[in-house]
């Protein structure tokens, strides 16, 4: 037992870091309200700061905090009802909180929280904001900064989302078995959105916002612990395998370095191993989907010791499977790029122009950049220049702009 | 808790459906206690629009909004929470060709607003 106040403060920091999210998830279930639960969480930690330096850190800090939070909340509800003349609702609320059993797997409460924050009746923006706030514990200002949105706007988004959960009575529960696949899809979409926002910032000066990618991976890990479904494993694998290349993706002056030019010595081998193992587990299950297939593609890249050694045939085959699972022009575009690597730029160009002719992706910068690249490789510089310029006109990301400008300069 | 399920759809597609499916769903939903009230509506063109402005009643030809999907009917249901309401709504036959809007009922009798206050955001 620590009696040193300094030690206790450090312990409390550690407990906050590791347990506060789980405690919050349970308090939300017990109190039936997000805001009440957050207040209760603060009160619980305040009590811990008072008592633990004196009495030592409890054997089960999480249970202690849940109890303390709940007690303070009941107390608060009771005190309110004494001021507001005979408020029957408050009396009922206090009674209900007292009656709700504290038992119940914490893992279940964390899953309840995730599924509630990612409920499809909430807008995607609201799902992302609420998940980052309640599940990941990010501050409103942090989330606003990460998504380049003014803090009051983000704060309003969260307030409205909580209001909707209350007014429409979105229940705090893990979905029924028959609803699980689609509801899980919603959750994975949120995680992937957060990861992508961090990996490939859509505007602004720096290419990656690492904080968001880290949060997404943390979320992914939590989900694999709570719900080890194949696509959950697949998504974590995908994020790890992409993240493994982070150090190699930007050059000395923050320039964009493409996959075939990256220093593979800078790739994070531990993440690659972990990702590859997860892909195997996902694929073995036979119930895998798009995330797992994308992860498998990333794994093939990761396993190639050099760019030249890449097994493009396998990658094209995986893209075929991906296109069947999720027919989309962006995936068709990525497949076209892989085909070009296997069969030459002429084959790639035909496919890309087919996609663009169909009307899809006409405003998608990467489609024009890919087309430009094919034309460059086919030694058709005038057409390549026009295509690079079109791509440039659609790019807001600074690092990408510099890359495209470099390509244009090389053509001259 | 009560929810109103508003059934929207393209009138031609809905008109081609077999009413017996709707009646079967309705009977089952009433038997289970989920459905409190329900009606099919005549087409949007049969509507009259009523407004009162400056004390005068103004009536015009309907519908209220010219949209591709028109309001075709409603089910007032009782459900434990939104997830259950969604499950009930998903079984309404027109859900397969149209759209169901699931709106929670505001408890106006128990908590009437007295006007003037800004809507809480």
Interface residues (C-beta under 8 A of the other chain):
Chain A: X119 X121 X156 X159 X160 X163 X167 X168 X169 X170 X171 X173 X175 X176 X179
Chain B: X1 X80 X81 X82 X83 X86 X87 X104 X120 X121
